[in-house]
Amino acid sequence: MVVLVVLGAVLLLFPTLTTVVADGVFEVFFGPGLIRRRIDLSDIREVRIVSNPWYCGWGIRWIGRGWLWNVSGLRGVELELKDGRRFRVGTDEPELLAKTLREQ
């Protein structure tokens, strides 16, 4: 029963990953938005398109150089922040996301 409850919670919280760039903020959230991260665009030093190794998996992961948020695929965008931290987000359209972030 416990396994079913945990699986149900995962399916409700992590089915999709949404990215929004608006009003000087990059926001990324899973599913209905209970788990989210907001980054001021002014805090971003560099934006890179990356390929994630298959073993990084899906969900929220520490990958040694920073956090990875991903729901599918191996492509993504890595943000290097001005304080040196890094944040990767998986996306099916890394070129579009990177272009949008660079133009803001």
C-alpha positions as CSV (number, residue, x, y, z in Angstrom):
1,M,0.0,0.0,0.0
2,V,2.8,2.4,0.9
3,V,4.4,1.8,-2.5
4,L,1.1,2.7,-4.3
5,V,0.8,5.9,-2.3
6,V,4.4,7.0,-3.1
7,L,3.9,6.1,-6.8
8,G,0.7,8.0,-6.9
9,A,2.3,11.1,-5.3
10,V,5.2,10.9,-7.9
11,L,2.7,10.7,-10.8
12,L,0.8,13.7,-9.5
13,L,3.8,15.9,-8.7
14,F,6.2,15.1,-11.6
15,P,4.3,14.3,-14.8
16,T,5.4,17.5,-16.7
17,L,8.1,20.1,-16.4
18,T,7.1,23.7,-17.4
19,T,9.4,26.6,-18.1
20,V,8.3,30.2,-18.2
21,V,10.4,33.3,-19.0
22,A,8.5,36.5,-18.1
23,D,8.9,39.7,-16.2
24,G,12.7,39.3,-15.7
25,V,12.3,35.8,-14.1
26,F,13.0,32.3,-15.3
27,E,10.6,29.9,-13.6
28,V,10.5,26.1,-13.8
29,F,8.0,23.9,-12.2
30,F,6.8,20.3,-12.1
31,G,3.2,19.2,-12.6
32,P,0.7,21.5,-10.8
33,G,3.5,23.8,-9.5
34,L,4.0,22.7,-6.0
35,I,7.7,22.1,-6.7
36,R,9.2,25.1,-8.4
37,R,12.3,27.2,-8.8
38,R,12.5,30.9,-9.7
39,I,15.7,32.6,-11.0
40,D,16.1,36.3,-11.7
41,L,17.4,36.7,-15.2
42,S,19.8,39.3,-13.9
43,D,21.5,36.5,-11.9
44,I,22.3,34.4,-15.0
45,R,25.9,34.7,-16.2
46,E,25.9,32.2,-19.0
47,V,23.4,29.9,-20.8
48,R,24.6,26.7,-22.5
49,I,22.8,23.9,-24.4
50,V,23.9,20.6,-23.0
51,S,23.4,16.9,-23.4
52,N,22.7,15.0,-20.1
53,P,24.2,11.6,-19.7
54,W,21.6,8.8,-19.6
55,Y,22.6,7.9,-16.1
56,C,21.5,11.3,-14.8
57,G,17.9,10.1,-15.1
58,W,14.7,12.0,-14.5
59,G,13.3,14.1,-11.6
60,I,15.4,16.3,-9.4
61,R,19.1,15.3,-9.2
62,W,22.4,16.6,-7.9
63,I,24.8,15.9,-10.8
64,G,28.0,17.1,-9.2
65,R,28.2,20.5,-10.9
66,G,24.7,21.6,-9.9
67,W,21.0,20.6,-9.9
68,L,19.2,18.9,-12.8
69,W,15.5,19.0,-13.2
70,N,14.3,16.7,-16.0
71,V,11.3,14.6,-17.0
72,S,12.4,13.1,-20.2
73,G,15.1,13.0,-22.8
74,L,18.8,13.8,-22.7
75,R,18.8,17.5,-23.9
76,G,18.7,20.5,-21.8
77,V,19.9,24.0,-20.9
78,E,22.5,24.8,-18.2
79,L,22.5,28.1,-16.5
80,E,25.6,29.3,-14.8
81,L,24.7,31.9,-12.2
82,K,26.8,34.9,-11.1
83,D,27.5,33.3,-7.8
84,G,29.0,30.2,-9.5
85,R,26.1,27.8,-9.0
86,R,24.7,25.9,-11.9
87,F,21.2,24.7,-12.7
88,R,20.2,22.4,-15.6
89,V,16.7,22.0,-16.9
90,G,15.8,19.3,-19.3
91,T,13.8,20.3,-22.4
92,D,12.7,19.1,-25.8
93,E,13.5,22.5,-27.3
94,P,16.9,23.6,-25.8
95,E,17.7,25.9,-28.7
96,L,14.4,27.9,-28.2
97,L,14.8,28.1,-24.4
98,A,18.4,29.2,-24.6
99,K,17.6,31.8,-27.2
100,T,14.7,33.1,-25.1
101,L,16.9,33.3,-22.0
102,R,19.7,35.1,-23.9
103,E,17.4,37.7,-25.4
104,Q,15.7,38.7,-22.1
